[in-house]
């Protein structure tokens, strides 16, 4: 039996309406689970760069959460001043989303990392053990060869010595620039110096092989066959350690901090 054009259009509209309601309902119903998974993912990344968890460790969500709660203290700061931003919900804060809004971000100065906008507030992390500060973790991002790399840089309590680095989201070429994921390469950063004696960001990924930490503290081995990605990593790390990034925060931290490892109030 043939149906009229109006019937067909009406039936199609009804199907679309039912489908859209189903999708919307599913999205709302799954939001809590999605938010929980997002928080868990951040916790894993932070614990990994802090050296408190192996990336391949088969810990349960509860174990990850307990370790994170015991060892990590997230806090929001105003990026331009380094002052606390107590009104920011650190558990739900989305840095990438913040950079998309005019009210939540500002235009970035011209920079080699091709960062266009900077968030007004940003979440950083303290590594704490038995009430003592053991390190700082800073989110970092910037352009490589094919797109942006997103990661974290961990510093020792002196805010100069590098504790670790990780990149968790990027589109670099596997086997070349994608080696930023290689644990062996990331381990080369440990103990290197991010700043020189004057406080100027100096760490860089060199072309070729760097010397030992003692002999060549400001360089890390280059990524073989990935010169542009290596240069991109240098650019983005230096940007976030500089005046337009976490410079104000690190300056205030150094001015106010007690000696390395001192007990925090």
C-alpha positions in Angstrom: 0.0 0.0 0.0 1.4 3.4 -0.9 1.4 6.2 1.6 1.1 9.9 1.0 4.1 12.2 1.0 2.8 13.8 4.2 2.6 10.4 5.9 6.1 9.6 5.0 7.5 12.9 6.2 5.5 12.6 9.4 6.7 9.1 10.0 10.3 10.1 9.4 10.0 13.0 11.7 8.6 10.8 14.4 11.4 8.3 14.1 14.0 11.1 14.3 12.3 12.6 17.4 12.3 9.2 19.1 16.0 8.6 18.2 17.0 12.1 19.3 15.2 11.6 22.7 17.0 8.3 23.1 20.4 9.7 22.3 19.8 12.7 24.6 18.6 10.5 27.4 21.6 8.2 27.0 23.9 11.2 27.1 22.3 12.6 30.3 22.3 9.1 31.9 25.9 8.5 31.1 27.2 11.9 32.1 28.1 10.9 35.6 30.1 7.9 34.3 31.8 10.0 31.7 32.8 12.6 34.3 34.1 9.9 36.6 36.2 8.4 33.8 37.6 11.8 32.9 38.6 12.4 36.5 40.2 8.9 36.7 42.2 9.6 33.4 43.6 12.9 34.8 44.5 11.1 38.1 46.4 8.4 36.2 48.3 10.9 34.1 49.3 13.0 37.1 50.4 10.0 39.2 52.5 8.7 36.2 54.4 12.0 35.7 54.9 12.3 39.4 56.6 8.9 39.3 54.1 7.4 41.8 52.5 5.0 39.4 53.6 2.9 36.4 51.6 3.8 33.3 51.0 0.0 32.8 50.1 -0.7 36.4 46.8 -2.6 36.6 45.4 -0.6 39.5 41.7 -0.4 40.0 39.8 2.9 39.9 39.6 2.8 43.7 43.3 2.2 44.1 44.1 5.0 41.7 41.8 7.4 43.6 43.2 6.5 47.0 46.8 7.0 45.8 45.9 10.3 44.2 44.1 11.5 47.3 47.0 10.6 49.5 49.8 12.1 47.3 48.4 14.8 45.1 46.9 18.2 46.0 45.4 20.0 43.0 44.9 23.8 43.1 43.8 26.5 40.8 45.8 29.6 40.1 45.5 32.8 38.1 47.9 32.2 35.3 48.9 35.8 34.8 49.7 36.5 38.4 50.3 33.1 40.0 47.8 33.9 42.8 45.3 31.4 44.1 42.0 31.1 42.3 39.8 29.6 45.0 36.5 29.8 43.1 37.6 27.3 40.5 36.3 23.7 40.9 39.5 21.8 40.3 37.7 18.5 40.0 35.7 19.5 36.9 38.0 22.2 35.4 38.6 21.7 31.7 41.6 23.7 30.4 40.9 23.2 26.7 37.3 24.3 27.1 38.4 27.4 29.0 40.6 28.5 26.1 37.6 28.5 23.8 35.7 31.3 25.7 36.4 35.0 25.6 35.4 35.3 29.2 37.6 32.5 30.4 40.7 33.1 28.4 42.9 35.8 26.8 44.8 36.1 23.5 48.3 34.6 23.9 51.3 36.7 22.8 53.0 35.5 19.6 54.9 32.4 20.4 56.8 29.5 18.7 54.4 26.9 20.1 51.4 28.4 18.2 49.3 28.8 21.3 46.5 31.2 20.5 44.7 31.6 23.8 45.6 31.2 27.4 43.2 30.3 30.2 42.6 32.9 32.9 42.9 30.2 35.5 44.7 26.9 35.4 45.0 23.8 37.6 48.4 22.8 38.9 49.3 20.0 41.3 51.5 19.5 44.4 53.1 16.2 45.1 52.9 15.6 48.9 54.1 12.8 51.1 53.4 12.9 54.8 52.7 16.6 54.7 55.9 17.4 52.9 56.1 18.9 49.4 57.9 16.5 47.1 57.3 18.3 43.7 55.1 20.4 41.4 53.2 19.3 38.3 52.4 21.7 35.5 50.1 21.1 32.5 51.9 21.9 29.2 50.8 22.0 25.6 52.1 23.3 22.2 52.4 22.5 18.5 54.6 19.7 17.3 54.7 18.6 13.6 51.1 17.6 12.9 49.2 19.3 15.8 49.2 20.0 19.5 50.8 17.9 22.1 49.3 17.9 25.6 51.1 16.7 28.7 52.5 17.4 32.1 55.9 18.5 33.4 56.9 17.6 37.0 59.5 19.6 38.9 61.3 18.8 42.2 60.6 21.1 45.2 63.5 23.4 44.1 61.2 24.3 41.1 64.3 23.9 38.8 65.1 20.2 38.6 62.9 18.1 36.3 61.2 15.1 38.0 59.3 13.8 34.9 57.5 14.6 31.7 54.6 12.9 29.9 52.5 13.5 26.8 49.1 11.9 26.8 47.5 13.4 23.6 49.2 14.1 20.3 49.1 13.3 16.6 52.8 12.9 16.0 54.1 10.2 13.6 54.4 6.7 15.3 58.1 5.7 15.5 59.3 9.2 15.0 57.7 12.2 16.8 55.4 9.7 18.5 58.4 8.6 20.5 57.5 11.3 23.0 55.4 8.4 24.4 58.5 6.2 24.8 59.2 5.6 28.5 63.0 5.4 27.8 63.0 8.9 26.2 60.8 10.3 29.0 63.2 8.9 31.6 66.0 11.0 30.1 64.4 14.1 31.4 64.7 13.1 35.1 67.3 15.2 36.9 67.8 17.7 34.0 67.6 21.4 34.9 64.7 23.4 33.5 66.3 26.8 34.4 69.8 28.3 34.4 71.2 30.1 37.5 69.4 33.3 36.5 66.0 31.6 36.3 65.8 31.6 32.5 64.2 28.5 30.9 67.0 26.7 29.3 66.1 23.0 28.9 65.9 21.9 25.3 65.7 18.8 23.2 68.9 18.8 21.2 69.7 17.3 17.8 71.6 14.1 18.6 72.6 12.6 21.9 72.9 14.7 25.1 75.6 14.2 27.7 75.0 13.0 31.2 72.9 14.9 33.7 76.0 16.1 35.4 77.9 17.1 32.2 75.0 18.4 30.1 72.1 19.3 32.5 70.1 21.5 30.1 69.7 19.1 27.2 67.7 15.9 26.4 68.4 13.5 23.5 66.7 14.4 20.3 64.0 12.2 18.8 65.6 10.4 15.9 64.1 11.5 12.5 61.8 14.0 14.3 63.5 17.3 14.3 60.4 19.4 14.1 58.7 17.5 17.0 61.9 17.8 19.1 61.9 21.6 18.4 58.2 21.7 19.3 58.8 20.1 22.6 61.5 22.6 23.4 59.3 25.5 22.4 56.3 24.4 24.5 58.3 23.5 27.6 60.1 26.8 27.5 56.9 28.7 26.9 55.1 27.3 29.9 58.1 27.8 32.1 58.4 31.4 31.0 56.8 34.7 31.9 53.7 34.1 29.7 53.2 30.7 31.3 53.9 29.6 34.8 56.7 32.2 35.4 54.7 34.3 37.8 53.5 31.3 39.8 57.0 29.8 40.0 58.5 33.1 41.1 56.0 33.4 43.9 56.5 29.8 44.9 60.3 30.3 45.1 59.9 33.5 47.1 57.5 31.9 49.6 58.7 28.3 49.8 60.7 26.9 52.6 63.8 24.8 51.9 63.2 21.7 49.7 61.3 19.1 51.6 60.2 21.4 54.4 56.9 20.7 56.0 53.9 22.5 54.6 51.4 24.2 56.8 
